[in-house]
Structure formats: structure tokens, C-alpha cells
Amino acid sequence: MADAPKSKSVLGKGLGALIPRMPMRDEPIEPAFLPADTGGDNVTVAIDISKIRSNPYQPRVDFDPDALEDLKRSILSKGVIQPITVRRRTIGYELIAGERRLRASLAAGLTTIPAYVIRVDSDEEMLELALIENLQREHLNPMEIATSYQRLIDECRFTQEEVAQKIGKDRTTVTNFLRLLKLPDKIKEGLRRDEVTMGHARALLSLPDERAQMKLFGRIVRQGLSVRKVEEMVKEGGPKGKKKVSASAGRHDSSLQSVETSLRQTYGTKIIVRRQSGGSGEIAIEFYNAGDLDRLIELLQR
């Protein structure tokens, strides 16, 4: 897949132009009133659920059983209101978006489901569509979002700026999610399980090392610390409230902390300002990957 040409069918158009949204309404879409699939593209039809293959590029990893049960009850009561999106395969179909609706429909005992069928010519385009469509439509947890952004960068060869344009977010938002991938595995699992929030995680990323991050993470889980409390503890130097000590010498005073905060907001990445004896010092700017480095260099040159 690495050698496949980059798909242009979606670039610059947005998925709204490619996959029209069905209007939300109270009454369900009855498969019985939809036409059968005759092989056309960009059509909404009723298809046999048993002929749908799971999405190999599904960004969602965690499916809440209670949420699926609620969705199943809604489908039993009102039917499927929004069609799933699929592409046609040699045998049957492959899901692009709508994994939760498909699972809940199966649990509800449905044999057919409304589906919007589109043409996808390459696996790379399929990956792009599946990730972006799910990012725009589904309620993913922070780690699923971060992983999806990274896959768009690694496998679709997008820059952070292009990812931001595709999903309708600013570039800083994309960078902040990507930084979550640097956290220790246990904290990332805590994000998946909703033990901590995105705000907690961003504060933890400001700590100097994994040991300090894990220590404060434990306190967040045990004591139910708010994001504001965690931010205050981080500014004071970590879980014990000790002042940070620079690599060379001296305390990390409050004036440097305010400078760091301002620089981090400006450049959208972790920045450490160290003051050494004699008044000299250094500024360390963290970058996530080659694309992020290019972005920072461009900002610095301005």
C-alpha cells in the first residue's frame, strides 16, 4: 500500500461533498421502501447485513456495551435513522463507517440495513475515508483520535496541517492529540477507559519524565483530582509540590514558567526554558516528527 499513488478524489472536497448526509428525522429509514442494490455508486439502498464485512481500518477500538445496548433499543423502537456507509467488494460489501449502528442492528435481529454505497478505488483511499468519516461522525475516545491522526500522517502521508483541514480542526488541536501518543501505556489506557480526561493528560505531558507522570496519574485516579488541581500541581513541580530544578542548576522560577506557558501556546508544543548560573540558559523545543519539525522551523523563521 505504501507505493500506491495518493488519492485525489477526496482532497480539497471534504467528505460532505462525497458522502451527502441524510437529513435527521423522527421516522426511521425503512429498508423495505429502499431500492435493492443494482450496482450503482452514490446510492442509498437496502442490503443484507450478512454480506457486510467489518472495516479493516476501523479506528474505534473500545465499544461500550451499555451504549450499544441503548442504541439497540433505539433501533428496535425507531429503526435505523442514519444509513451506514459501505463500498462494494467482489463478494458483498466492506464497511466504511457505522460500526456501532451495524453491531446494534445485528443485536436487534435486523437482517437488512440502509446503506450508502460509494466507490473506493484503492486501499489508501479506503483508509483515508474510514478514518476521516469516523473522526467526523463517531464519538471516539482521545487515544482513538490520536491514533487515527497518526495513521493519516504515516499511511496517507498527510501533514498535520492537511489532517487539520480534513477534519475541520485547527492544527494545534491535532498536535495536542498526537502528543498523547508519548504518554506511558498505563496513562493511555486510562484515557481509553475514561479514568482521566484530555485535560488531565495535557497537564501530565508537561511533567519532566515518565516516573513523575505515573505518580501524578495514580493520584488523579485515587483522589479524583480536577484538571485545574492537576495543572496547579504541575506548575508547582509535580505530585509533591516541589519546585522544578533545571538540568544545570537553580530553581525553575515562576517568571520562566510564564514564559514557557506563552511559548507553548504560540508554538503548540512542549517548550522548556532553563536558566543557568551567571544568567545564561537555553530553550528546548520539542517536536513530534519530521512534519512537526518543519512546522516549527517555519514558525521560527517568521
Helices and strands as residue ranges (DSSP letters): H 15-18, G 31-33, E 43-48, G 49-51, E 52-53, H 65-78, E 84-88, E 93-97, H 99-107, E 112-118, H 123-137, H 142-155, H 160-167, H 171-179, G 180-182, H 185-192, H 198-204, H 210-223, H 227-235, H 254-267, E 271-275, G 277-279, E 281-285, H 290-301
